[in-house]
Amino acid sequence: VTHTAGSLGSNNIVTGNGGADVKDSGVSIDTDSTFAANSDSRVPTQKAVKAAIRDKVTFNRTYFVRTDGSDSNSGLVNSSGGAFLTIQKAVDTIAALDLNGFTIIVQIADGTYTGAISLKNVAGFAAAGSLIIKGNNTTPANVLVSTTSADCFAANGLSSIWDIRDLKVQTTTSGRGIYADN
């Protein structure tokens, strides 16, 4: 990877494999100083470039959450070795994407989930119904989001609309089931 100009600022260009140019729009990008000895400028690390450029969704997608999953999984397979463990991991993964107008579903398996969830804005969000968190539509009470002294779902200052369906929320001590504030 090479880049033109001294530091990445507005209208600078990053060139990667295959000669594709990616314009930086003022986003701060970390560089890897180990490359500085081989060039006059610092080169952005692969991790920094990936963080600055969102993956663009090209089809509708479902992420799975299960009580026997792991947050180190991809979330794209409905098995213990493929699903996420927490709803928050699914939300964080989706927030790093550009929906490009497509629909993303978080399918939650039967069980009790105790972590509070902070909903986030998502780039490329098109309309209500394109971000869905859903549990068991036959028996919603089989999917329980339960927190102590915290909101189950919190949406603060969001422009994206998350649909939450087919599950039960409960709090103990304090907190709200679903909290939305602008």
Protein Blocks (a to p, Z undefined) as FASTA:
>chain_A
ZZedjbdcehiacddehhiacddehiacdddfklmmmpcbdcddfklmmmmpccddfbdc
dddddfkbcfkbnolaccfklmcfbfklmmmmmmmpcfklpacdddddedddfbdcdddd
dehiabghiaccdddfklmmlpccddehiafbdcehiabdcddehiacddehiacfbdcd
ZZ
